[in-house]
Amino acid sequence: MLNMGGMFSYSDMESLGELCNAISSCKKCDLYFSRKNAVCGFGNVKPKLLIVGEAPGSKEDDMGKPFVGRSGKLLDKALEYAGILKHEIYISNSVRCRPKIGRAPKISEIRKCSGYLSSEISLLKPRIIVPMGNSAIKSVGLILGINLGRISEVQGSILYADGKYLAPQFHPAAILRDPKKLERFKDNFLKVSGFMEDLHVKAPEGLFIDYKVRRI
């Protein structure tokens, strides 16, 4: 294992299956005491897009699969609205075990789980990452070694760091709590969809201008 500033990256693992086995048996923090299932990532192993959520909810804890509850259904609708095909993406989380009801993951929990997400990024090699919510943006920031700020400050923008494009987004749970943000949530994914298409046909200079991409 490679130590990355206090995080562990499972760089010696050759497959997502090996990584999932490590996640399933993980006891790095106290969340494992109360979990039913640790939740591995799921999706296309050569994704056009990597979506990173915050932590499993009740349904995800039951089924051991990301975004199968109410937030997942809302995410599916937003992706469909934007024309993003589910089979072309990979979905993961910043924390792999369900926190206690009503609380967000602690920074210590995010830090201990960040190595798993780092390994997924290394194995999947996505060009675009969509961190949804503050926990996800903290996790991606830890991996890249930069402070990405709060999701309310950067949602809807496109950032460029370490050879990857980041498109921070609200978490679907935030939309369920505040439906007024729904149109912005859908439009953010519509922007990501357009960017995905243009990424393959436009020169970087044109992308940076057209989408106001910010280097960080």
Buried (B, 14 or more C-beta within 10 A) or exposed (E): EEEBEEBBBBBEBEEBEBBBEBBEEBEBBEBEEEBBBBBBBBBBEEBBBBBBBBBBBEBBBBBBBBBBBBBBBBBBBBBEBBEBEEEBBBBBBBBBBBBEEEEBBBEEBBBBBBBBBBBBBBBBEBBBBBBBBBBBBBBBBBBBEBEBBEBEEBBBBBBBBEEBBBBBBBBBBBBBEEEEBBEEBBBBBBBBBBBBEEBEEBEEEEBBEEBEBEEB
